[in-house]
Structure formats: C-alpha cells, structure tokens
C-alpha cells in the first residue's frame, strides 16, 4: 500500500507546532489592509503570527469584528514593541513642510 507524503509540520526554527501553545493578541484592526501590513512587519522580523478574522468570534464576543493578530507568548513583547515603533512618526514625518498649508493638527490615537 502506498502512503501519501506527510506535510512538513515543523516551524522555521525546526520546532513542531504545539496545538496547546498559548497565543497572545498583539494587534487588532477593523481594516484588513492595516492588519496585513502589520503581519508583514512581524514576518520580516521572523516573528510567526496568525491573522484571524474577529468576525468568527461574533457568537462568543458580540461587537468584536475586524482582524486580530496572535503570536506566541514568548514573542508577544517583541511583537508589541516592533508594532509600537512602526507607528511612531519619524522625524521627517513630524517636520512641517514649507509648502504645507494644512492648518489642522493630527492627533495620535491612544490604545
């Protein structure tokens, strides 16, 4: 009898995934595009993440929607720090351009 090849079930660092592993929410957004950008940021830092639709949780948590990013517990602090750093305006962003006649001021959201 011929058996089909088993998929490679190891992670990038050679560990097998643990189905009982604790995952921590590090980011959520109503905008899928924003969540995809953050997931790409985490991927580029070699932080494995899971992008989940919050709408799947509507029965359990009414009013929760959008996208949620989960990471391993040991990666949560590094992921949050990376996300926070990416959201800070750079020096060039905060300096007003000479031809900028926009008199409104942008406010940063507090999370």
C-alpha positions in Angstrom: 0.0 0.0 0.0 1.3 3.4 -1.0 1.1 6.2 1.6 0.9 9.9 0.7 3.8 12.0 1.8 3.2 13.8 5.1 3.5 17.6 5.0 6.4 19.2 6.8 4.9 20.1 10.2 7.8 22.0 11.7 8.2 25.7 12.1 11.0 27.8 10.7 13.2 27.2 13.8 12.7 23.4 13.5 10.1 23.0 16.3 6.9 21.1 15.8 3.8 23.3 16.4 2.1 22.8 19.7 -1.7 22.8 19.5 -1.9 23.7 23.2 0.5 26.7 22.8 -0.7 29.9 24.4 -1.2 32.6 21.8 -1.4 36.3 22.7 -3.3 39.0 20.8 -0.8 41.8 19.9 -2.8 43.7 17.4 -6.4 44.2 16.1 -7.9 46.4 13.5 -11.1 46.9 11.7 -9.1 47.3 8.4 -7.8 44.1 6.9 -5.2 46.0 4.9 -3.7 47.5 8.1 -3.6 44.1 9.7 -1.9 42.7 6.6 0.8 45.4 6.8 1.4 44.6 10.5 1.6 40.9 9.8 4.2 41.6 7.1 6.2 43.7 9.6 6.1 40.8 12.1 7.0 38.3 9.3 10.0 40.4 8.3 11.2 40.3 11.9 10.9 36.4 11.9 8.0 36.6 14.4 5.5 33.9 13.4 1.9 35.2 13.7 -1.6 34.2 13.0 -4.0 36.6 11.3 -7.6 35.8 12.3 -10.9 37.3 11.4 -12.6 38.7 14.5 -16.0 38.2 12.9 -15.5 34.4 13.5 -15.8 35.2 17.2 -19.1 37.1 17.0 -21.1 34.4 18.8 -18.7 34.4 21.7 -17.8 38.2 21.8 -20.6 40.3 20.2 -19.5 43.5 18.7 -15.9 42.2 18.1 -15.0 42.4 14.4 -12.1 43.1 12.1 -8.8 41.3 12.1 -6.7 40.0 15.1 -3.0 39.1 15.1 -1.9 36.5 17.5 1.7 35.5 18.4 3.4 33.0 20.7 3.5 34.1 24.3 7.3 34.4 24.2 7.2 36.6 21.1 4.4 39.0 22.4 6.6 41.6 24.0 9.0 41.8 21.0 6.0 42.0 18.6 4.2 44.8 20.6 7.5 46.8 20.7 8.0 46.4 17.0 4.4 47.5 16.2 4.7 50.5 18.5 8.0 51.6 16.9 6.5 51.3 13.5 3.6 53.5 14.5 5.7 56.4 15.8 6.1 59.2 13.4 9.7 59.6 12.1 11.5 63.0 12.4 10.8 63.6 8.7 7.1 63.0 9.2 6.7 65.3 12.1 8.6 68.2 10.5 6.2 70.6 8.7 6.9 71.0 5.0 7.4 74.6 3.8 4.5 74.4 1.3 2.2 72.6 3.8 -0.8 75.0 4.2 -2.9 72.5 6.1 -3.9 74.1 9.4 -5.3 71.0 11.0 -3.3 69.0 13.5 -3.2 65.3 13.5 -3.9 63.5 16.8 -2.4 60.2 17.8 -4.8 57.5 19.0 -4.2 56.1 22.5 -4.6 52.4 22.6 
